[in-house]
Amino acid sequence: MKFKVTEEFNQGQYTQQYIKENIRQIRFTLNQRTEQDLIDWMDQQPNKQGYLKQLIRADMESKRNL
């Protein structure tokens, strides 16, 4: 049995649609003159995203237990 492909799969379009529907990006900036200590600390973290998520989840949990 043969299947007729009526539309070619577009990986780029699929990826863009997935990102639009499922991904949320949150950014913040740090000032090199006044927040260099934070920049230095973050530069030492091998997984910056994981580190920040861990801190946020710990904060959320501590606030739930109040």
N, C-alpha and C positions, 0 to 999 in steps of 0.2 A: 504494500500500500504506500503510495507516495503522497506527501503533503505539499500543497502549493503554498509557498511563502508569498503573502500578499504585501507585506511591509517589511522593509529591512530594519533590523534592530539597530538603534542609535545609542551607543553606550554613553556618549556625552550628554545627550538629551535626558536619558534615564538618570544619570548621576545628578544633573541639575535639578530634576524634578524631585528626586529623593532628598537632596539637601534642602530644597524649598519646603518640603512637607515635614521633615524630621529633624533638622539641625537648627540649633539656635546658638549663635556666637555672641559671647559677652567679652568685651575688651575693656582694659583700663590702662592708663598711662602712668608712668612714674617719672618724676623730675630728677634728673641726674645731680642737680645741685643740692636739693633738699631731701631726697630719698635714696641716696646712694647706698645706705645700709640695706635697704630692702632689695635693691637691684643686686648687690653682692650676694645676699642670702639666696635669692631666687636663682642666681647663676650657679650656685652650688648644688641645686636640686637636680637630680638626674631625670626626674619626671615631674615637670612643673605643673602640668594639668592634674595629674594624680595627687600631687601634694596639696594643691589648692582645693580640690574636691574633698580630700580627707579633712582639711581644716574646716571647711564649710559644714560637712556632715557632723563633725564633732561639735561644732557650735550649735547646729540645729538640735542635736540630741541633748545637749546641756540645757537648752531652752525648753525642751519638751518636759524635762524632769523638774521644772521649777514648781 
